[in-house]
C-alpha cells in the first residue's frame, strides 16, 4: 500500500483504528483492509450516485486483495436512512451467506456510512466495518467516531449504536466529483470544529475561505486532517457521550447547531435541506441563543456568520412553525425529562452544554 499523506490514530484500546488520508487512495482499499482483516467475503454498500463514480475502483482493489466482493446499491438521499432499507440490507446479507467474518465496506457519504454502519453493528451481532467516505461532510465528521444509525419519521438518528470501524480510508480526490451544493454543505461541519474546539483553526478557515471554496487540494488535505484529529481527540476522551472526560471534550459538543438542524430536517421531511445546510442555520440559531443568555457578543455572531456566508452556506432560519420545531427538539437525545439542553458557545473555540433553557428564549432566537 502506498503511503497516505497523513495517518490519524484513534486510540480506543482494543477498538483503536487508523484514518488514512491522501489522494488516489481508493485503489488502495484492498491493501488497507488487509492490514486489519484478512476478509474473504466483503459486502460493499454504496448508493446509486457514488457507485458509478467510485465503486469499480474500490471493488477491484478489494478483489485483487483476495476478497469475494458483493456490491449492494441503495437509493441516494436521507430517505434511505430508515428501518425499511436497513431490513432490506439485512435480508440481502442473509441471502449472500454473510457470517461474522464478513466485512461491510461503506462507500459514500454520511447517509451510506450511517446506514451501512448500523447494519454492520446489528447483523449477526456485529460485522467488521470499513468506512470509505466520499463527501466532505463524511470525511471530516460522520465516518469517524463510531456513531451509526437510522432515522425515525419523527426524530433523526434516534435508532442507532456505537460501532467503531476497523479503519477509515479517505481519498480527497473524491471531493472533485461532488456537486457544488454537496461540497458546500460539508463545509458547515468544518466550520463547526473551529467554533467548538480550535479558535486558531477557525482563523485559518477565515484566511483560506476562498481556497476552500475553490477546493484547493493542499488546503483541503490539511483541513480534513485537522478535523479528523479534533474529532479523534473528543472520541478518545468520551467515546459514548457519557460526559466523563474533560468538559471541553464532552462528545456532546460535536452536536453544536445540531439540535436546531435536526429539528429543521425532521419538520421539513428529510429532503429540503442537506445536513450541512441545516447545521449552518442551526449554528446561527445556537449563537443567537447564546447571545440572548449573555454567553457571547455581537462580534462572535458576526465572525461565525461572515465565514459561513463566505463559504456559500445558508444562515437564515426559513419560515417554520416554532412550536413544531420545539416539539422535535424536546425529543432530542440531549434533552432530559423534557428539559431543553443545547450546546452553546462561550467564546471562539469553546462551547458547553447548557440545560434549563426556556422555550421563550428558544422561540426568540428562532425569530431573530
ChimeraX attribute file (.defattr): number of C-alpha atoms within 10 A of each C-alpha:
attribute: neighborCount
match mode: 1-to-1
recipient: residues
	/A:1	12
	/A:2	11
	/A:3	11
	/A:4	17
	/A:5	14
	/A:6	14
	/A:7	18
	/A:8	16
	/A:9	16
	/A:10	23
	/A:11	15
	/A:12	14
	/A:13	8
	/A:14	6
	/A:15	12
	/A:16	14
	/A:17	19
	/A:18	17
	/A:19	26
	/A:20	21
	/A:21	24
	/A:22	22
	/A:23	14
	/A:24	14
	/A:25	24
	/A:26	27
	/A:27	19
	/A:28	22
	/A:29	26
	/A:30	22
	/A:31	18
	/A:32	23
	/A:33	23
	/A:34	16
	/A:35	11
	/A:36	12
	/A:37	17
	/A:38	16
	/A:39	19
	/A:40	15
	/A:41	22
	/A:42	24
	/A:43	25
	/A:44	22
	/A:45	23
	/A:46	28
	/A:47	21
	/A:48	15
	/A:49	16
	/A:50	20
	/A:51	21
	/A:52	11
	/A:53	11
	/A:54	18
	/A:55	21
	/A:56	14
	/A:57	16
	/A:58	22
	/A:59	25
	/A:60	18
	/A:61	20
	/A:62	28
	/A:63	17
	/A:64	13
	/A:65	19
	/A:66	16
	/A:67	22
	/A:68	16
	/A:69	21
	/A:70	17
	/A:71	15
	/A:72	15
	/A:73	16
	/A:74	20
	/A:75	14
	/A:76	17
	/A:77	17
	/A:78	21
	/A:79	15
	/A:80	19
	/A:81	27
	/A:82	19
	/A:83	16
	/A:84	11
	/A:85	18
	/A:86	21
	/A:87	13
	/A:88	13
	/A:89	22
	/A:90	19
	/A:91	13
	/A:92	15
	/A:93	21
	/A:94	13
	/A:95	9
	/A:96	13
	/A:97	10
	/A:98	20
	/A:99	14
	/A:100	13
	/A:101	16
	/A:102	24
	/A:103	26
	/A:104	26
	/A:105	30
	/A:106	29
	/A:107	26
	/A:108	29
	/A:109	25
	/A:110	26
	/A:111	25
	/A:112	32
	/A:113	31
	/A:114	27
	/A:115	28
	/A:116	32
	/A:117	33
	/A:118	26
	/A:119	28
	/A:120	29
	/A:121	24
	/A:122	15
	/A:123	19
	/A:124	16
	/A:125	9
	/A:126	18
	/A:127	23
	/A:128	22
	/A:129	29
	/A:130	28
	/A:131	30
	/A:132	28
	/A:133	28
	/A:134	29
	/A:135	29
	/A:136	28
	/A:137	24
	/A:138	23
	/A:139	29
	/A:140	25
	/A:141	23
	/A:142	23
	/A:143	33
	/A:144	26
	/A:145	22
	/A:146	23
	/A:147	20
	/A:148	26
	/A:149	27
	/A:150	27
	/A:151	21
	/A:152	14
	/A:153	13
	/A:154	14
	/A:155	19
	/A:156	24
	/A:157	19
	/A:158	15
	/A:159	14
	/A:160	18
	/A:161	19
	/A:162	15
	/A:163	21
	/A:164	25
	/A:165	27
	/A:166	21
	/A:167	26
	/A:168	27
	/A:169	26
	/A:170	32
	/A:171	25
	/A:172	24
	/A:173	17
	/A:174	20
	/A:175	19
	/A:176	14
	/A:177	14
	/A:178	16
	/A:179	10
	/A:180	14
	/A:181	13
	/A:182	19
	/A:183	20
	/A:184	24
	/A:185	25
	/A:186	25
	/A:187	24
	/A:188	27
	/A:189	28
	/A:190	23
	/A:191	22
	/A:192	24
	/A:193	25
	/A:194	23
	/A:195	25
	/A:196	26
	/A:197	22
	/A:198	19
	/A:199	16
	/A:200	13
	/A:201	19
	/A:202	23
	/A:203	16
	/A:204	13
	/A:205	20
	/A:206	19
	/A:207	12
	/A:208	14
	/A:209	20
	/A:210	13
	/A:211	15
	/A:212	21
	/A:213	16
	/A:214	13
	/A:215	18
	/A:216	13
	/A:217	17
	/A:218	11
	/A:219	15
	/A:220	19
	/A:221	20
	/A:222	13
	/A:223	18
	/A:224	20
	/A:225	22
	/A:226	19
	/A:227	24
	/A:228	25
	/A:229	19
	/A:230	19
	/A:231	22
	/A:232	22
	/A:233	18
	/A:234	23
	/A:235	23
	/A:236	18
	/A:237	21
	/A:238	19
	/A:239	21
	/A:240	17
	/A:241	17
	/A:242	11
	/A:243	16
	/A:244	13
	/A:245	16
	/A:246	11
	/A:247	16
	/A:248	18
	/A:249	25
	/A:250	22
	/A:251	24
	/A:252	22
	/A:253	26
	/A:254	22
	/A:255	21
	/A:256	28
	/A:257	25
	/A:258	25
	/A:259	30
	/A:260	29
	/A:261	28
	/A:262	24
	/A:263	26
	/A:264	27
	/A:265	23
	/A:266	23
	/A:267	19
	/A:268	13
	/A:269	14
	/A:270	21
	/A:271	13
	/A:272	13
	/A:273	17
	/A:274	18
	/A:275	24
	/A:276	25
	/A:277	26
	/A:278	27
	/A:279	31
	/A:280	32
	/A:281	24
	/A:282	26
	/A:283	32
	/A:284	25
	/A:285	28
	/A:286	26
	/A:287	27
	/A:288	26
	/A:289	24
	/A:290	23
	/A:291	19
	/A:292	15
	/A:293	12
	/A:294	10
	/A:295	16
	/A:296	19
	/A:297	15
	/A:298	10
	/A:299	9
	/A:300	19
	/A:301	18
	/A:302	13
	/A:303	15
	/A:304	22
	/A:305	20
	/A:306	15
	/A:307	19
	/A:308	25
	/A:309	14
	/A:310	13
	/A:311	21
	/A:312	18
	/A:313	23
	/A:314	21
	/A:315	20
	/A:316	16
	/A:317	19
	/A:318	11
	/A:319	8
	/A:320	13
	/A:321	12
	/A:322	14
	/A:323	11
	/A:324	13
	/A:325	23
	/A:326	18
	/A:327	14
	/A:328	19
	/A:329	26
	/A:330	19
	/A:331	20
	/A:332	24
	/A:333	14
	/A:334	20
	/A:335	16
	/A:336	13
	/A:337	8
	/A:338	13
	/A:339	17
	/A:340	21
	/A:341	20
	/A:342	29
	/A:343	24
	/A:344	28
	/A:345	26
	/A:346	19
	/A:347	15
	/A:348	19
	/A:349	18
	/A:350	19
	/A:351	25
	/A:352	19
	/A:353	17
	/A:354	13
	/A:355	15
	/A:356	12
	/A:357	14
	/A:358	12
	/A:359	14
	/A:360	9
	/A:361	14
	/A:362	21
	/A:363	17
	/A:364	15
	/A:365	18
	/A:366	23
	/A:367	13
	/A:368	10
